[in-house]
Amino acid sequence: MRKKLLAGNWKMNLVPTEARALIAALRAEIDRDSATLAKDREVMVAPPAILIPSVAQALAGSSIFLGAQNMHFEDKGAFTGEVSPPMLKSYGVTHVILGHSERRHVFNESDELINKKVLAALKHRLVPILCVGETQEEHDGGRALEVVLRQLERGLEGVSSEAVAGVILAYEPVWAIGTGRTATPEQAESIHGALRGVILERYDRAHADQVRILYGGSVTADNVDSLISKPDIDGALVGGASLKADSFARIVKARTH
């Protein structure tokens, strides 16, 4: 059985005091249920890089995983403003979000660059969360499947069959991020099934059954149950709703059946 992953992407929000307060409030909501939750799901938060040390301290002794929102593919060097895999690992980071639509469309990251980051994450035993998703124009033009499958194929270039089970995918339709619009559970399930089909074709049935595929795009406490109850939706990558302890705790406790 694939464990669900409920992951919070804080984006560019909060300062250290706010981050520590959010983690304390979240732990107050879910720590007492952690043994029960751990049977079928995992929880992760991804703060801005500058907050990782504060959040790592606040998470000490918790079952919540610590993620990063981005990283460079080199271990070190003259890359002003960047953060390397070893830097993240030194603070206990276990997961890293790569290819988020904001990285692709605001910062012009290419499929090839994102692929280098995926390979670097795997090399350093970080779990890459590879994001794919179509824009409003692509969606309305009937090209959603073409776009996300291309992003997936290029993002997994050079990833071995041994390594692919350690990759998490996230389908994030760009038109649904921060807009209040959400893909219907049926729309999301259809794309997720197609993504799993690519893993089946490139690797095999066992790997296709192992890889987890999250949904992201205006996930809330109100819609999470209907989304993650679908067989190919293995959790959620949550934006704004992860910045409030009560809403994210409700998402973490989502009903899966």
NORTA-V501449 format. One record per backbone hydrogen bond with DSSP energy under -0.5 kcal/mol. CO is the residue of the C=O (numbers start at 1). NH is the residue of the N-H. If there is no record, write none. Layout:
# NORTA-V501449
CO & NH
CO & NH
This chain:
# NORTA-V501449
4 & 42
5 & 7
5 & 236
6 & 44
7 & 9
7 & 238
8 & 10
8 & 46
11 & 13
15 & 19
16 & 20
17 & 21
18 & 22
19 & 23
20 & 24
21 & 25
22 & 26
23 & 27
24 & 28
25 & 29
26 & 30
27 & 31
30 & 33
31 & 34
33 & 37
34 & 38
36 & 39
37 & 40
37 & 41
40 & 4
42 & 6
43 & 65
44 & 8
45 & 47
45 & 67
46 & 10
48 & 51
48 & 52
49 & 52
51 & 55
52 & 56
53 & 57
54 & 58
55 & 59
57 & 60
59 & 62
65 & 45
65 & 67
66 & 94
66 & 95
67 & 47
68 & 97
77 & 79
79 & 82
83 & 72
84 & 88
85 & 89
86 & 90
87 & 91
88 & 91
88 & 93
89 & 92
94 & 127
95 & 68
96 & 129
98 & 131
100 & 103
100 & 104
101 & 105
102 & 106
102 & 107
103 & 109
110 & 114
111 & 115
112 & 116
113 & 117
114 & 118
115 & 119
116 & 120
117 & 121
118 & 122
119 & 123
120 & 124
121 & 126
122 & 125
126 & 128
127 & 96
128 & 130
128 & 168
129 & 98
129 & 131
130 & 170
132 & 172
134 & 174
134 & 175
135 & 139
136 & 140
137 & 141
138 & 143
139 & 142
143 & 147
144 & 148
145 & 149
146 & 150
147 & 151
148 & 152
149 & 153
150 & 154
151 & 155
152 & 156
154 & 157
156 & 159
158 & 160
160 & 164
161 & 165
163 & 166
164 & 167
167 & 212
168 & 130
169 & 214
170 & 132
170 & 172
171 & 216
173 & 176
174 & 177
176 & 178
184 & 188
185 & 189
186 & 190
187 & 191
188 & 192
189 & 193
190 & 194
191 & 195
192 & 196
193 & 197
194 & 198
195 & 199
196 & 200
197 & 201
198 & 202
199 & 203
204 & 208
205 & 209
206 & 210
207 & 211
212 & 169
213 & 234
214 & 171
215 & 237
216 & 173
220 & 224
223 & 227
224 & 228
225 & 229
227 & 230
230 & 233
232 & 234
234 & 5
235 & 215
236 & 7
236 & 238
237 & 217
238 & 9
239 & 242
240 & 243
241 & 244
244 & 248
245 & 249
246 & 250
247 & 251
248 & 252
249 & 253
251 & 254
